[in-house]
C-alpha cells in the first residue's frame, strides 16, 4: 500500500468512526438534561408519570453510554495510530482538553452510577435529583472539551512554529481559540435538540402503535417543547457560526455557498446542482449571504477566486450545508406547530399522518447531526491543522490501515445492532403500562 492509499484509508476509517460515534456521543450529551428536566417537572407537578419518564430514559441511557465509551476509545486509539504526525506536532498544545474530557466523563459516569443505584433509596426526590446535576454537567463538558480540540484544528493558536519545532506553547490560549465559542455552543445545542427529537420520535411511535396512554402524550409534549427551544437556539448560533466563517475561514463559507466571485450584495444559494462550474436549479436569496457573513446586506463577501485552488474545500459540502440547514428549519417549524396546536387544542396533531411526521423527526435530527459533522470536517480540507499541516502530511504510512478499516467496521456493526436489540428487548419486556400498574400497587393507587 502506498502513502496515498494509506491517507485514503485513514480518512475513511476516521470518518466511519466519527459518524458512528457521533450518534452515541450526541445522545450521551443530551439525554442527561432530558432526564433531569423530566424528573424536575415530575417533582414540581407531583406527577409520577414524569418521574417514571426519567427512570426509563435513564435505563436506556446506560446502554448508549456503554457503546459511546467503546467508540470514544476507538477515536483516541485512531488519533495515535492513523495521525501520528498530527499528534506529534499538536499533542503537546492540545493535550489539556483531551485530559479534561476524560475527567468530565468519569465525573459523569460516577454520579450516573450513584443516581441509578439510589432510585428507591431516597425518600426525597429533590435530593435524588441533585445527583443528576453532575451527570448533566459532566456530559455537557465532555462535549465542550472534545469540541475545543476540533476548534483548535480549525483555528490553531497558542504556540509558535520555528523550523518544525513548537515553542512558546500556551495551552489555555490554544483552547480559547476563535473557533471555540461558536463550535462549542453549536455542538452542545444540537445535542440537546437532537436528543429531544429522538425521544419525541419514540413517544409518537408508541402513540401510533395504539398505546394511547397519557404517559406517552406527556413525553411527547415535553420533548417537543424542549426540542423547539434548542432548535431556535441552534438557528441563532448558526448565524454566529456564519459570521465566524466569514472572518476566519472564508474559503469554507465560499465553498459551502458556491460563492465563486468576490462581490457585494451577495445572494445565498440554497439547493441546486453544479454542472461544469455553473450553478443550476438553485434558489437564490438576494443579499442573504452578505447578511449571514457580515450582518449587512451590502457587505462584500470573499469568493473562491481569492484562494489558491489547492486550498479550496471540496464543493460538495454545499449539499451537506443544505441538508443540515433544511432539516434544522423543518424541525423548528414542526415543533413550533405542534406546541401551538396543542395549546389551541387542534385535533390534526393526533392524526396518523402528523404523528408520522413527528416519528420522522428523530431520524432526521440524526441525519442533520451527521451532515453537520461531515460539513465541519470536509470543509476544513485540505488541512488537518488549518494553515499549518495538510491532511496527507499528518497521516500514517502504514500498509495495514485497510485491515483496521474492516475490523472496526465489523465492530461498529456489532455494537450498533447489539445496542438496538438490547434496548428493544429492555423496553418490550417491561412495557410502561405494566410498570405504571406495578408502581400504582406499590404506592397504593396514586398513578393512573
Buried (B, 14 or more C-beta within 10 A) or exposed (E): BEEEEBBBBBBBBBBBBBBBBBBBBBBBBBBBBBBBBBBBBBBEEEBBBBBBBBBBBBBBBEBBBBBBBBBBEBBEEBBEBBBBBBBEBBBBBBBBBBEBBBEBBEBBBEBBEEBBEEEEEBEEBEEBBEBBEBBBBBBBBBBBBBBBBBBBBBBBBBBEBEEEEBEEBEBEEBBBBBBBBBBBBBBBBBBBBBBBBBBBBBBBBBBBEEBEBEBBBBBBBBBBBBBBBBBBBBBEBBEEBBBBBBEBBBBBBBBBBBBBEBBEBBBBBBEBEBEEEEBEEBEBEEBBBBBBBBEEBEBBBBBBEEBEEEBBBEBEBBBBBBBBBBBBEBBBEBBBBBBEBBEEEEEEBEEEEBBEBBBBBBEBBBBBBBBBBBBBBBBBBBBBBBEBBBBBBBBBEBEEBBEBBEEBBEBBEEBBEEBEEBBEEBBEEEEBEEBBEEBBEEEEEEBE
